[in-house]
């Protein structure tokens, strides 16, 4: 009988561990911080999750595979966005590159490739040199003239200004960082590591859903 009981417990142990992990709780001021005042979002009834990153950040580079796994199974009702953080003038060129690839419709081809070029191939001129970026995009099917006209366009100027403003309004002081519903922010430093940061994000999504459900039921 004891052997049977131990066998059942052994089978249940992984399930109990998984359940405990998915339901874990975190504390404001420790693993996450409240954004005050909150930043308005435009995701409607969905919970907006934002990643702040910089292509030149090695931590962001190593976080990318973990983020991709999370995106493949992200909670329902979540709208995910990326914003290139701008914490100084040297961050701006790669923010411009991000919005350029989005406007040109080549993000899926160039996003990971740009990370790899900087951190794997050590093409460090990409951090600051428009000519090096033009060469990079040309290798991925975008003419240098098209790249330069988009990179220096009014539309990209506006996007970069907005990214700089949101970096400040969200209180971002390092990357990668993530924000939920314009109300909360977390980071690998706050959470303990980048994988745990995603656990905090899941917790905050549940927290926001619960608050929204409560408000709706009280109407």
Secondary structure, 3 states (H helix, E strand, C coil): CHHHHHHHHHHHHHHHHHHHHHCCCCCECCCEEECCCCCCCCCCCCEEEEEEECCCCHHHHHHHHHHHHHHHCCCCCEEEEEEECCCCHHHHHHHHHHHHHHHHCCHHHHHHHHHHHHHCCCCHHHHCCHHHHHHHHHCCCCCHHHHHHHHCCHHHHHHHHHHHHHHHHCCCCCCCEEEECCCEEEEHHHHCCHHHHHHHHHHHHHHHHHHHHHHHHCC
